Structure formats: structure tokens, C-alpha cells
Amino acid sequence: MSFSKKIVTTYSKSLFQNVSFLQKSKGNLESAKNFDISKIISTNGGQNNQSINVYAVGEELSLIRSLILSSNKFKILFNNPTIPESQKLDLLLTIFPGLTLITRSFLKVLAEKSHLSLVPEVSDEYNEFLLKFNSSTRVKLITPSALQESYGLLLLKTLKTLTKSNEIILSVSYDPQLLGGLIIEYNSTSTDASILKEFSLFFSEL
């Protein structure tokens, strides 16, 4: 694990554990569906009104991540060591005045350590912790054509059993060269059940 990766993991794990602890201690069991994302960019936002929530912090980090990666200008700005971290922080707080207190405090810590440029990576890592918290698994599905609805529902049920997850976050891409079948990728595991692979195995044995 690289030095930068260790820092990102430490930040994201510490943040998630602290938010989870505060959420439990305050008896806040709000779901992501009840989270009002408009508060993040509202001047009447949720610094005080918005309750502590692992989902809220995840959404806030995702929005900041999107901002930093939205253009080369923002990427250059946040990665430029000659620009004071305080200016970068002020920019974020101006664009997102309704950030929760815990996210604002976390950003201040990053600014003090000159690590605001790591927010995109911290966001990705934090959301991985959030997936585990929800017992969710990201699954990539590659098929030669669109799935029928009835088959898709059966597949989701099968994937939940296969991955031992309560929720599947599915991304689907299409590759006509597969001819039939599908490829499933999750947790660094790949299962190729395509006709193309069967053909490849058949011809390799000739």
C-alpha cells in the first residue's frame, strides 16, 4: 500500500467511524431516502438543522469530489501547492454553505494538513465503508444485449445470494462480441459465463 493510499484510508476510516458513533449516540437512524441534498448548497442549509448521518456525509463528500474532478481548472487549483489551503477551503465553503458541521470540521483538518486534494480519494474510500455498512456490493455486469425485466429480477436475487449482500449496486454495460451469456465482476472476482469464452475454450482444444 502506497503512502498516499494509507493516508486516504486513515482519513476515510476515521471519519466514517466518528460519524457512525455520533449517529448511534444521538439515536439518529435516518435513511438515505430522508436526506435532503438541497441543504448542502442552501444558505439556509443544514449546519445545525441537518442531523448527523453517515449518508449525508457521504453525499457531501461525493459532491465535493465531483466539483474537484469536474474540470481541469479545479483539478489544477486543488493540486497546486502554491495556492494556500485556506483559499481552497473558503472556495468549498462558499460553493457549499450548508455542509454539516462534521464535514466542515473534516475539511478544516484536511486544509491544516495540506490534504484537500485528497478529497476525491477519501470520498471513494468512505463510500466503500458505506457499502459494507449497508451490506451492499457493487457488481458490474457485461452482457451482449439488454436484459429482460423478469430475468433481471432473478439475476439480482441470485447476486444477493452469491455475494451475501442485502443490496446490489449494479452497473450494466453491453458487448455484442460476447454473443450470449454474461460476465459478472465484483469484489475483485470475475466470472465469465459468455458464449464467446465457450467458443474460445472449444477452439483452443482443437
Stockholm file with secondary structure:
# STOCKHOLM 1.0

chainA/1-206         MSFSKKIVTTYSKSLFQNVSFLQKSKGNLESAKNFDISKIISTNGGQNNQSINVYAVGEELSLIRSLILSSNKFKILFNNPTIPESQKLDLLLTIFPGLTLITRSFLKVLAEKSHLSLVPEVSDEYNEFLLKFNSSTRVKLITPSALQESYGLLLLKTLKTLTKSNEIILSVSYDPQLLGGLIIEYNSTSTDASILKEFSLFFSEL
#=GR chainA/1-206 SS CCHHHHHHHHHHHHHHHHHHHHHHHTTCCCCGGGCCGGGGGCTTCSTTTSCCCHHHHHHHHHHHHHHHHSCHHHHHHHHCTTSCHHHHHHHHHHHCTTCCHHHHHHHHHHHHTTCGGGHHHHHHHHHHHHHHHTTEEEEEEEESSCCCHHHHHHHHHHHHHHHTCSEEEEEEEECGGGCSEEEEEETTEEEEEEHHHHHHHHHHTC
#=GC SS_cons         CCHHHHHHHHHHHHHHHHHHHHHHHTTCCCCGGGCCGGGGGCTTCSTTTSCCCHHHHHHHHHHHHHHHHSCHHHHHHHHCTTSCHHHHHHHHHHHCTTCCHHHHHHHHHHHHTTCGGGHHHHHHHHHHHHHHHTTEEEEEEEESSCCCHHHHHHHHHHHHHHHTCSEEEEEEEECGGGCSEEEEEETTEEEEEEHHHHHHHHHHTC
//
